Amino acid sequence: MFSPNLFESPHMFDMSHKTSESELMGKIRDDDYEIKSVNETMDAPSGDDQDPDQRPKKKRYHRHTQRQIQEMEAFFKECPHPDDKQRKELGRELGLEPLQVKFWFQNKRTQMKAQHERHENAILKAENEKLRAENNRYKEALSNATCPSCGGPAALGEMSFDEQHLRIENARLREEIDRISGIAAKYVGKPLSSLPHLSSHLHSRSADLGASNFGNQSGFVGEMDRSGDLLRSVSGPTEADKPMIVELAVAAMEELIRMAQSGEPLWVPGDNSTDVLNEDEYLRTFPRGIGPKPLGLRSEASRESAVVIMNHVNLVEILMDVNQWSSVFCGIVSRAMTLEVLSTGVAGNYNGALQVMTAEFQVPSPLVPTRENYFARYCKQHIDGTWAVVDVSLDNLRPNPMSKCRRRPSGCLIQELPNGYSKVIWVEHVEVDDRAVHNIYRPVVNSGLAFGAKRWVATLDRQCERLASSMASNIPAGDLCVITSPEGRKSMLKLAERMVTSFCTGVGASTAHAWTTLSATGSDDVRVMTRKSMDDPGRPPGIVLSAATSFWIQVPPKRVFDFLRDENSRSEWDILSNGGLVQEMAHIANGRDPGNCVSLLRVNSANSSQSNMLILQESCTDAKGSYVIYAPVNIVAMNIVLSGGDPDYVALLPSGFAILPDGPGVNGGGILEIGSGGSLLTVAFQILVDSVPTAKLSLGSVATVNSLIKCTVERIKAAVKCNNA
């Protein structure tokens, strides 16, 4: 897969290392738009800085002639970024030094950029005022609305669908304000954090399931604690750091390639057809790296390969776009953001792209602490056409005592295959303090199944199948059921994707959450937190109570997954269905495994006085874990989605289950096998306890949710064991 001459001799290694580093530094310098010519074209201090007793020296300014300006203006229209050769030729024609030409073009680019931003700022201000006026009209109409039945003022919940439009407009308005504030910050010189309205968008994605901001009920249930949040405490790199980051990134790329393609003695065969890193050989092969392993950290290394149904271009784009990356790997990445882009790479692709990032990696359970990392991500296309994307920690540049995990060179190599397929080799190599992991999760964490390369590759393979399914056009008409068009199918898949992302980013132990344990008697204690949902267009307004618990059950993960996703067995554990008959109204397969699908379920109430309920459900499984996630949906809004309407108008409160193997098991033949033992099951609920965001949360609501989740757990344990017997 890789060129056999890549590491033929140490001299060739050093030469490629220096060449890559110089090319990358060149790209970073080309992206620099700072104005330098004023200081560098003057060789005398200003009059205010001179000694009055000394004779002032006359300043020497160089004023370009009208012809020189006209020629450079014409050249700028054709090529705003001339190279060294073009600058020399232009300088020779105009009688200027190449450095003078360079500074003129730098100043011209900065001037054009400033004019463009001022024009864009004016447009945004006008749009801002328009949106503000429209917002005020909506508010006035909402305050004057009356109930059609009694003639009195309408309650908040009676206009849920129309309100979704208003709340989406509010969200868009805030984004416009944030964008204007960011542009203004460039001119006034203030840090972004000091500008109003900008704090909410400094990170790419907040915790969806349980980000708590419960106001003045401090310390009661799940108030958010930011004191230990590493992701919020890290800022972008300084100018002095950038050359060192480039050097680290280039060295990390070379290490990743060798880690991915080397065999023994660097990697030795382990149990269950896995590769085990030889630590002594690693230290001999890579003596420099990012320094020795800190005390108290445990080394964790793994490697996995697979063929996935996605071309190399799209894979690279997913890995280099922080929003796509955190969405595709939402079960592993709870939060992520790009702090600074040092190089955008070659125009048209990400070859040579370098960016500084932070990310938080998770297991779907509040019992496993997250792993926070501050790292550089570097992408490069090699001579043989193989792409590589590598991460390497930057903690040695800015040591942080709160950091309990660092990434040695980790990432993946991507080789193009025919028919839109790609071969991926993934390497994960971290050093981590995992002493806070709960005992029932220690085997799965220590085995590498929780954070290792196998889980990354399994997730990528499943998500590639899902994306291929969402773009498929040859769907039999009989499979659409109540879905009236292919557009409706895409809208339903998009809504299910948002539901899954919301669940996954809120079920773990992220530092953005503040779980409060209701009791302290065992691993299956219920943990709760609250938040206000006011201006989020994707959730119903009011106070939302989130509850979660994790426990071990002596049933294989496959059987637990099949039981929970089956609509025929739902009445055995779902208390809210009240024993009603559950019927599947729509089914969309999105993978090879029949368990990977999106369903629309209708719960036919056993009580004739109660209305039927619609439930959107997605079930997904791979060799390293499974999910069954669902949410009640509004019938009117869902009909619009099924007709191809915008799914963003549908408010969701997802609940569900995350199922992991309890560690490598042993099958009947004595061979180690994933998932042949017991299961680690996390149950998470979200309930709207009050539709008025300003209301107080009562202890009765907490007790009710506690009883609900405990009762559900007991039902699941009894029913699954019975079916397993």
N, C-alpha and C positions, 0 to 999 in steps of 0.2 A: 504493500500500500504506500510505503514511503520510499523515497530515493535511498538506495543503499549507500550512496556516497556522501550522505549528509554528515556523517560523523567519522569520515575515514581517518583523519589525522587531527591532532590538537591544534596544528597551525591553521588548518581550514576552519576549525571551530572558532578560534579567536578572530579570524578575519571576518567571518559572517556575523559574529557578535558585534564587532565594531561597526561594520557596515550598516546593520539593522539599526543600531543605536543612533548613528549619524543621520540616517534617513528619517528616523522618527523625530529627532530633534529639529531637523529641517522642516518637517511638516508643522511642528508646534510653532517654530519661528514665523512661518508663512502665515499662520492664523493670528499673529499678534498685530493689533491695529493701534497700538499706543503711538501718540505723537511725540517724536523724538527730535525732529529737525530744528525746533526753535533753540533748544539748548546746545545742540551739536554744531550749528552753523554760526554760533556766536563764540568768540574766543576772548571776550572782555566782560567783566562783571558789570552789573547795573550801577548807576550813579549813587544809589542809596547805600550800596555795600562798600563803596570806595572810602579810603582814608582821605579826609578833607585836605590834609597837608600834601598829599601826593597829587601830581598832575594827572587829571583824568585822561584815560586813554580813549580815543575815539572808537566807538563801536563800528564794526564792519558788518553791514548787512549786504546780502546779495539779492538784488532785485532782478527777476527774470525779465527779459525783453518780451514785447508783445508777440513776436514771432515764436520765441521759445514756448510761451504759454499756449499759443494756438496749436503748435505742433504736438505738444504733450497732451493737450485736451483731445485732439483728434486720435492720438494713439491710445488714450485712456478708454475711449468709446469702444475701440476694437479689443483691447487687452488691458484690463485694470490691474493685472498682476504680472508685469514683465519679469522675465528671469534675468540672470546676470548678463548673459550674452546680449539680450535685447536692450538692457540698460546701458551697456557699453556702446553699442551701435548708436542709440539715440543720443547719448552724451557726446559722442564724436561728431554727429551731425549738427548738434546745437551748440557745441562749444562748452559743454558742462561736464563736471566730474560725474562718474556713475553714482557716487554717494549722494550728490545733489539731486539726481534724477530719482534715486530710491526714496529720498525724503519727500520730494514733491508728490510722488505717487502715494506714499503713506498718508500724507496730509489730505490728498484729494479723496482717498478712500474713506478716511475718517469724516471728512466734510460731507460726502454723499450719504454716508451711513447716518450722520446726525440729521441731515435734511429728511431722509426717509423716515426716521423715527419720530421726528416732530410732526410730519404729515400723518403718520399712523396714529400718533397720540391724539391729534385733533379729531380724526375719524372715530377713534375709540371713545373719546369724551362725548361726541355727539350721540353715538350709539348708547352710551351709558345713560345719558339724560333721557333718551327715548325709552329705554328699558325701565328706568326709574318711574317715569310718568305712567307707563303701562302697569307697572307694579302697584302704584298708588290707586289706579282705577280698579284693579282686581281687589285690593284690600277694601276699598269703599263698597264695591258690589257685595263682597263677602259679609261685611258688617251690617249691610241693610237687607240681607237675604231673610226670607220668612219661610216657615214650614208650610207646605201646601195643605197639610191635614188640619192643623189647628190655628194657623195664622200667626203663631208666635215666632220668636227668633229661632233660626235654624241652629241645631247643634253642630259641632265641628265634624262629626262623623257622617253627617247626612249628605255631604257634598264631596265624598272621597275622590271620585274620579276627576271632577273639575278641579279639585284642589291639587291634584297631582300636576296638572298643567301649570298652575301658579307656582308650585314649589320648584318645578324644573326651571321656570323663568327666574326664580330667586337664585337658584344655584348658578345659572349662566351669568346673572348680573354680578354675583360675587367674583366669578372668574374674570370678568372684564375689569372689575375694580382692581383685582390683584395684578392683572397684567399691566394696567396703567401705573400702578404703584411701583412695579418693577422697573418700568421704563424711566419713571421719575427718579428712582434711586440712582440711576447712572449719572444724572445731571447734578443732583444736589449733594452727592457724595456720602449719603448716609447708608449704613448697613441695612439690608433688607429687613432684619428683625425689628428695626426701629420704626418702620413704616406701618401705618394702620392697615388692617384688613389682610395682611400678607401672611400671618402666622398659620392659617389653616391649610395653606397649599405648599408649605415648605417640605413636606414629605409626599411621596407619590400616592400612598394609599393608607388610610387609617384603618384601625381595627373595625371590622364591619359588625361582628356579632356582639361585641360587648364593650366598646369604648365608652367609658363611664364619665359623665360630667354631671353628677347628680346635685350640683349646686350646694346649698347650705346644709345638707344632711351629711356633713363631714364625718367620716369614720363609721358610718352606719352600715351601708352595704356597698362594697365595691367601688370606693372612690379612687380615681386614677392617681397613681403615684409616679411622678416623673424623676424622682431623685436618682434612681439607678439606671436611667435610660441612656445607654451609650450612644444610640443612633442620633439622639437629639443634641448630644454634647460635642459631636465631632464636626469640625468645619472643613472647608476645602483646603487644598495644599497651598503653601506659600510659594513664591517664585523661587526661593532657594531650594525647596523640596523637589521641584519638577525635574531637574537633571538626574537626581537620585532615583526618582520614580521611573524615569525612562530606562535607566540602567537596570533596575530591579525587574522591570517588565520584560526586557529583552532576554535577560538571564533566565527568567521564569519560563519564557517560551521555549528556550532550548532544553530546559529541564523537563518540561511537560512532554516534549516530543520523545525524549529518551525514556521517560517513565512509561509512555504509552506503547512504545514498540519494543522495548527490551524484554528479554526472558530471564532465564537463570544466568547468574546468581542473584540479580537484583530482585526478581520475583521468584518465589518458590511455590510449588503446588501445595494447596491446603485442602481442607475438608470441603465436600460438596462442590467440587470443581471450581474452587475459588483460588485466586492468586493472593499470596501473602507477601508483604514487603519485608525483605531482609534489611533490618535497620542498620547493621554494621556495614553492609555493602553500600547502602544508600549514603551513609556518611563519608565513605571512601570515594564514592562516585561524584558526590556533590558537596565538597568540603566548605564551600562559601555559603550559598543559600541565603536565608534570612536570619542566620545566627543559631546558636544552640537552643535546645528545647528548655523553656523556663521550668523552674521547679514547680511541682504540683500539677503539671499538665501531662495528659496521657496521649500518646501518638496513636492515630487512627488512619489507616491507609487502605484503599480498595481500588479495584479496576474492573470494568465491565465493558462489553461491546455488544452491539446489536445492529440490525438493519431495520431502518424505519421508513415509513411511507411519506417522505417529504424530501424535496430537493435541497441541495446544500445552500442555495441562496436564501431560502426562507428560514432555514435553521439558523444561519448566521444572524439574520435580522432579528429573530426572536431572542437570541442570546445577547445581542448588543442593544436592544431596546428595553429599558428597565420595566416599562409598563407591560409589554408583551411577555417578558421573562417571568415577572412576578405573577402574571395571570395564568400562563401555561403551567407553572410549577407552584400554584397557589397552595397545594397541600404541603409543600416544603418551605416556601418563602412566604413568611407572614407579612413582612414589610421590606421595602427596598427603595433606594433613591440614588440618583446620580448627583454627586456633589460638584463635579467639574469635568468637562470634556477637554482633555489636553490636545487631542488630535482627532479629527473627524475621518481620517483616512483618505484614500484616493477617491476622487469624485465618481459617484455612481456605485460604490460599494464600501465595505468596511475594512479593506486591506490597510493596515497601519493604524486603525482607530485605537485610541487609548483614553480611558476615562477612569475617574476616581469615584468609588461607590461605597455605600454602606448597605448592609442587608442583615436581616434577622431570619434564621433558619429554625424550623419547628418540627415537632411531632404532634399529631392531632390529639393532644391530651394536656390538661393543666398540670399533670404530674411530672412532666419532663421540661426542665428549663430550656429556654431558647438559646441559640448560639448567635451572638452578635459579632459582625466582622466589619472592619474598615480596610478596603483593599483596592487595588488597581486591576482593571480588566483590559486586556490587550488582545487584539484580533489581527491575524496575519495570514495571508495566502502564500503557501510555499511553492517552490519551483515545480514540484510534481503535481500541482493543482489542488493539493490538500489544504483545507482550511483548519486553523487552530484558534481556539479562544481560551485564554488562560487567566486565572485569578491569582493574585499573590498579596498577602497581608502587608499593610504599611504601618503596623504597630511599632516597628523599630524606629520609624521616623518621628513618631509622636507617642511615646509610651503612655498607656492609660492603665492605672491600677484596677479599674473596673473590668478590663478585658479579661475574659476567661476562655477565649478561643482565638486561635489564629490559623489562617490558611497558608500552608506551604503551597507551592505551585500546583494548582488544581484546575481542571477544565476538561475540554474534549477536543478530539481530532475528528474532522468530518471529511469523508471521501465520497465523491460523486459516483453514483451507480446509474445504470440505464433505467429508463422508464420512471424517472422522478423519485427514485429511492436513494438513500444515503446510508453509508456505514459509519457508525459513531463509536469511538473508543473513549470512554469516560474515566477520568482519574480523580479520585477524591483523597486529599492528604491534609489532615488537620491535626492540631495539637489542642487539647481541650481539657478543662477541669469539669468533669461530669459527676462529681461526688454528690451533688444535690438531686440526682435522678432518683425517683422512687424505686423501691426494691423490685416491684413487679415488672418494671420496664428495664431493669438493668441488663437482663439477657439479650433483649432485642437491640438495645443501644450498643452493648459491648460487641455484639456479633457484626455490627456494621449495617444491619438491616434498616436502622432508623434514619441514619444520615449518610450512608455510604453510596458508592457509585451504582450499586444494583438498584437502589430506590430511585435515583435520578433517571437512570436509563429506562426502568419500567414505567415511570411516570411519563417520560418523553414519548415512548412507544405508544402508550394508551392515548395520549393527547394528540399525537399525529393521526391516529385512526379517527379520533373524534373530529378533528379539523377536516379530514378527507370526507367524512360522512356529511358534515355540514355543507360542503361544496358540491356534493353529488347531485346530479340532475336526473339520472335515470332511476327514479323511484316509482315502483308500481303504484297505480292509482288506488288499488285495494288496500295498500298499507297506510294510506293517509287517514283513514277513519273519519273523525270529525274535522280534520284539517282540510280546508277547502282548496288550498293551493300550495305550490312549492314555497312561495313567499311566507305563507303561514307556518310552514315547517321550519324555515330559517328563523323566524321571529320566536317560535317556541324554543328552539335550541339556544338562541341568544338569551332568552329569559332564564332558562335553566342554567346557563353558564354563569350568569350574575348570581343566581341563587347559590351555586356551589362555591363560588369565590367568597361570597359573604359568609357562608358557614365556615369554610376552611380558615379564613383569616381571623376568626373570632373564637375558635374552639381551643386554641393552644395556650401556652403560658407566656405569651408576649408581654414585654414590659409596658406595652400600651394598655394592658388590662390590669384589673385589680380584683382578683377573685377573693371573695370572703367565704371561708369555710364555716358552714353552719354547725358542724360538730367535729370532733377530733377522735374518732374511734377506729378508723381504718382507712384503707385506700379508696373505698367507694363512698367516702363522705361527699355530700353535695356542696358544690361551690357555686356562689351566685354573685352577680353584679348587676347594676342598673345603669341606665342612661336615658337621657331625654332625646326623643326623636322629634325635631321641630321643622327643620328646613331641608331634610334629606328627601329628595323625590322618590327614592327607592324603598321607603319604609313608611308605614302608617304613623301619623302623629300621635304623641303621647309618651307615657313612661313605659319603657320596655324592660322586663326583668329576664335576664339570661341565667340559666342554670346548667351545670354540667357535672358529670361524675364519670370516673373510669374504674373498671374492675376486670378481674380475670375470670374466665369461664372455661371449664374443661370440655370444650367442644371445638373441633377444627374451624378455622376462619371461613372456609368455603360453605360449610353448613349454616353457620350463623348468618352469612351474607344472603344465601338463598332463602332462608326463613324470613328475614326482615324485608326483603324486596318483593316477596310474593304477596300480591293483593289478597289472595285467598286466605292467608294466615294473618292478615293485618288486625282483624278483630280480636285476636288472641293477646295482643299487646297494646294496641292503640286505644287508650281510655277515651280520648276525645271523639272517636268514631261512634261511641255509644252502642256498639254491637251491630251497627248497620251493615248492610251488604255493600261491599266495595266492588266497583265495576271499572275496568280499564276502558276509557273512551278513546284514547289515542296512544300510539306506541311508535317510537322512533329508535331504531337500532343505530348505535354509533360506535361499533367495534366488532371484532371477530367473536369475542366472548358474548354469549346471549345475555349475560348479566349486565353488559354495558348498554344502557338504553335510557331514554327519557319517556316518561309516561304521564298521561293526564288521567287521574282517577276521580270517579264520582262516588261519594259515600251516600247511599240511599238510607236516610234516617229511618230507624225502626219505629220512631214516634211520628205519627201523621201530622202532629202540630208543629214539627220542626222542619225547616227547609233543608234541601239537599246541599252538600258541600263539595266543592271541587278542590283537588289537591294536585299540585305539580310535583313530580318526583323524578329524581335522577339517581340511578344506581350505576356505579362504576367499580371495576375490580381489575387488579393485576397481581403478579406474583408476590408483591411486597405489601399489599394493603387493599382495603375496599372501603367504599362509602355508600351509604343510603341516605339521601338528603331530600327533604320534602318541605313544602310550604302551602298552607291554604291560600287560594287565590280568589279574587272577586270575579263572579261569573260574567258580569258585563265587560269588565276589562279583558278577561280572558277570551271572550268572543272576538274582540277587536284584534288580539294577538293572533288568534287562529285564522283570521282573515288576512294576515300579513301586516297588521298595524305595528306601531312602535311599542316594543316591550318595556321601554323605560318608564312608561306611565303606570305600570303595575307595581303596587306596593307589596313587598315580601318581608316575612319574618321567618327565615329558614330554621328548621330543626333537623335532627338526624343522628346518624351513627357513623363512627369511624372504627374500623375493624383492622387490627394488626395481628400478625402471628406473635406468639409469646417467645419466639426464638427459633433457632434451627431445630426441627424435630427429627425423629427417626422413623422410617417407614417399616413395613413388615420385613423387608430384606436386610435390615440393619444399615441402610444407607441414609445419610443425613438428607433431610428434605424440608423445604420451607412450608410451614403451614400444616404439618401433620400432627402437631401437638394441640395445645389450647389456644385461646384467643384473648386478646386484650381489647376490650370494647369500651368506647367512650360514647356516652349518651349526652346530647346537648339539646336543650329546649329554649325557645324564645317565646315570651308571652306578653301581649299588650295588656298591662294591668290597669291602665287608666288612659282614656283617650284625650285627657286634658294635660298638656305638658307641665302646667304649673301646680298640679295636684301633688299631695304628699303621699309617699309610699307607705302603706300600712304593714304592720307585722303580720296581719292576716294574709296578705298577698304572698309574702315570703313563705309562710307556713304552708299555704296552698300549693305553691310551686314545689316546695320541698316534698310534700306528700305525693304530688303527681309524679315526680321523677323517680322517687323511691318505689312507688307502686308499679310504674312501668318497668323498672329494673327487675323487680321480683317476678312480674309476669313473663318477661323475656327469659329469665333464668329457668323458670319452671317449664315454659313451652319449648324452649330450645333443647333442654335436656330430655324432655319427653319425646320430641321428634328424633333426637339423636339415638335414643334407646331403640 
